[in-house]
Amino acid sequence: MPGLRTILHAAVLLGAAILAACSERSPAPAAPATAGAIEAVCTTGMVADVVRNIGGERVQVAALMGEGVDPHLYKASPADVRLLSDATIVFYSGLHLEGKMGEILEQLGRSKPVVAIGEHVDHARLMSPPGAAGVHDPHIWFDVSLWAQTIPAVREALVRIDPAHKDAYAARADQYSQRLEALHMQVQSAMVTIPQGSRVLVTAHDAFGYFARAYGLEVHAIQGISTESEAALKDINNLVDLLVSRKVPAVFVESSVPRKNIEALVEGCAARGHTVTIGGELFSDAMGKPGTDEGTYPGMVMHNVNTIVKALGGS
């Protein structure tokens, strides 16, 4: 696969071609041609779900990253660059989630609307890792009430390029907001069924901080908020100590992160005489397969909730 420099060069050439073509004709109207839908390219499935729900039939949505894909490590391919360059508008999560795509997204923003929806939430509610002030945890979708704050940014971006359908976008945004409000309350109701002493969530990487804060859990992870960080033997041993001393019954693997570190925890606990099981697979940085419940944002959230509640003794 070509390196990032080659991909960026391709993006520059494509952007230059687009700008040159635009300079030879009169400025485009604010609204797209009525014969075709807006072509929106999104980075992750979670972002695509918001755009799809608000855009409805007016917006054709494509997501670059499918099930099992880690956005922290994702590098755009030449095919991705062509798709992004052909899009009417690009949406991404932001807060450095798609770290290796930063330069491409910045370049695209010079020729078309590129919207980081995560940058539009209340920054007072953002979390930062210990000792990393100003570096925000990007996994905001795990607090449903916080993720709902991205809806206005998507609605306003679509209205700017398609004002003729402003009312339709507003109505769909209101419907999705109500759906997420109900989902937030459903998660709260489920999580309180876990016994207080068992509300310890141990995962492969630190993606569930917002989930823990919003829904009353204590969270521990082997790796940091980015899977680029290395798992240290000391960190694994410390987590084994915690699991044994507090008799935590289950740990969880993630669909987009290798299982080996979690399996090391299980083996370490067994060597200490404590049986800890793998409570199930959680969706962290990617949703499930398209066409399934887990391939939607609400379905992904409830899959995680049901898996956690069952493994930790809730009902």
N, C-alpha and C positions, 0 to 999 in steps of 0.2 A: 504494500500500500504506500502511495506517495506520502512524504512527510508533510508536516503542518505548513512549512514554508511553500511547498509546491501547491498545496490546497489554497493557501492565502493568495498566491500569485494568480491562480485560476479565478478566485473570487474577484480580485482586482480587475482582471481582464473582462470578466463578465459584467462587472459593475460599470466599467468604462464603456462597454458596448451599449449597455442600457441607457446610460447618460447621453451618449452620442445620438442614439436613436430619438431620444426625447427632444434633443435640441433642434431636430429637423422638423418638428411639427408643433402645433399650438399646444399650450398646457392642457393636460388631461382634466376632465371634469372631476368634481369631488366624489361623485357616485360612479360606481362601475357600470359597464354596459348591462342593460337589463337582461340581455340574453344569457349571460353567464353568471355563475356564482363567484363570490370572493374566494380566492385560493389562499387559505391560511396554513402555514407550516408551523408546527409546534415541536418543541424539543421532546418533552416527556409526555407520557400518557396522562398524567394528572393535569397538566396544562391543557392538553388537547380536550379533556373532558369538560373543562370550564368553557372553552371556546365553542365546542360542539353544542353544548346546552344553550348557550346564549345566541349563537349564530343561527341555529336551526337550518332550514332549507337554503337560506341565503349564503351560507358559508360551507365550502368544501374543505374539510380538515384532514391534514396528514400529520402524523407523528413520526419523528425520526427514530425514536428509541422505543423498541417494543419490550415485551416481557423478558425479564431476566437481564436487562441491560443496565449497567452501572453508569449513571451520568457523570460521576466524578472522573471517570477514566475515559469517557467517550471522546473519540476523535472523528471529526466529520470526514467522510469519504468524498471523492470527486462527485459521485452521484448525489450526495447530500448537498453539496455546494450548488449543483445545478438546480436541484429542487428548491433550495432556499432562494436562489437568484430569480427563479420563475414565479415565486409566490407574490401575491398582492400584499401580504402582511405576514410578519413573523412574530410569534409569541414564544417567550421562554421563561423559565422560573426565576432565574437571577439569584442574587445573594451568593454568587460564585459557585452555584451547584454545577453548572456546565463549564467548569473551569478551563478545560482545554479548547473550548469553542469561543472563548472571549474575543479574540482578535477577529475572527470571522464575523461574529455578530456585530461588532463595532463597525467593521467595514460595510456590512449590509445596511446598517443604519444611516449611511450617507446617501442612500438612493431610494429607501422605502421605509415605511413604518416598521420598527422593531421594538417590541414592548416586553420589558421584564416585569411580569405581573407581580412577582414577589416583592419588588421594590415599593409597591404601593400600599402595603399593609402598615399598620401602626408600628413604627420603629421602637416605640417604648415597650412593646411586647416581644421584641426579638431577643433571643438568647445568644450568649457568647460563651465559648469554652473557657474554663478557668485559665487565667493568665493571658487571654487573647482578646483584650478589649478592642472593640471595633470590628472584629471578625465575627460575623453573625452566622449562627446555625441556619442552614438553608432549608431544613426539613419542615417547613411551616405547615404543610398539608396535614400533619398529624394532629394538629389542633383544628378541628373542623370549623370552629368559630373564627379562627384566624385566617384560614384558607378562604373562607367566605368573603373576606375583605378584598380579595383579588377580583371579585365579580365586577365592581364598577369600572376598574381599569380596562377590562376586556370590553365591556359594553361601550364605554366612551371611545375606545380605539376603533371599534366597528362603526360607530355612528359617524366618526370623522371621515371615513372613507365611503360611507353609504348612508348619508343623512336622510334619504327618502324613506328608509325603513327604521327610523329612530324609535317609533312607538312599538314596533314588533320586538326590537332588541330589548327595550325597557321592560316589556311584559315578560319576556323569557328570562331576563335577569331576575325579576321579582320572583318568578316561579322557582328558579334554581336557588335563590336565597332562602326561600321558605323551606325547600327540600333540605338544604344543609342545616338550617336551624333545627328541623325535626331530627336530622341525623345526629347532631351534636347532643341533643337531649337523650336520644336512644343510647348513645355510647355512655353517657353519664350513668344512666339507669343500669346498664349491664355491668359496668366496672365496679359499682358499689357492692355487688354480690360477692366479690372476692373477699375472703376473710382478711382482716386488717394486717395480720402478721405475714400473710402470703403475697402481699402486693409488691413483689420484687421482680422486675423484668430484666433479664439478662440476655443480651443479643450480641451479634458479631461486631457491629459498628454502631456508633453513637447517633442513630437516626431518630430515636424515640424520645428525645428530651421534651419536645412540645407536648407529645402525647402524655408523658408522665406528669408534667405540670398541670395539664388541663383536666386529667381524669384520675389523679390521686394515686400514682404509682411511684415507686423508687426504681430508677433505671440505672443499669450498669452495662458497660460494653467493653469489648476487648480492644477495638480500634477506636479512633477519634471520629469526629463528624465527617471526615473524608476517608474513603477507603485507600487513599494514597498513603496514609500513615501506616507505619509498620507495627505489627503486633509483637510486643516484647514478651519474653518468657516471664519476666517479673510480673507483668500485668495479668498473664494467665494464672500464675501461681497465686496472686492476690485474690483473683476471682474464685479460685478453688477454695481458698481459705474462707471466703464469705459464704459460698454455697454450702460448705460443710458445717460451719459454725451456726448458720441460721436455718439449716435443713431446708433449703430452697428445693422444691420438688422438680422444677423443669427449667430448661433453657431453650432458646429458640434460634433456628437458622433463618436466613433471609434468602429470598429468591434470587437476588442480584449479587450475593456475596458468597465466596467459597465456604464450604462447611467445615474445613479442616480445623479451624481454631475453636469452634464450638465443640467438635468431637474431642479435641484435646482437653477441654473442660470436663466432659463426661468421663474420660479416662482418668483424669487427675482425681476426680471425686471418688471414683471406684477404688483407686489405690489407697484412698483414705477411709474406705469403709462406708461411704455415703453414695447411695444410688440416686442419680439425677437423670431424668429422661430428657430427650429432645421433644419438647411440647408441641412441635409443629413448625411449619414454614410460614414466615411472615413476609408480606410485601412491604419493602421499605422504600427503595428508590425507583422501583418500577411496579406497574400494575400487572394484573394477570393477562391471560390470553384474550385478544379481542373477540367479542361475541359471547363471552361468559360474564357472569355477575362480577367476578373479580377483575374483569377488564374495564369496569367503570369505577369512578372514584368512590361513590357510596358503597358499591359492592366490595371493593378492596378494603375499605375501612372496616366494614362489618365482618369480613373474613378474618381480619387481624383480631378484632375484638372477640369474636366467638372462639378463636383458637387460644387466645390468652386466657380468657375466662375459664374455659374448660380445663386447661392445663394447670391453672393456679387454684382450682377448687371453688370457682364461682358457679353460678347457676343461671 
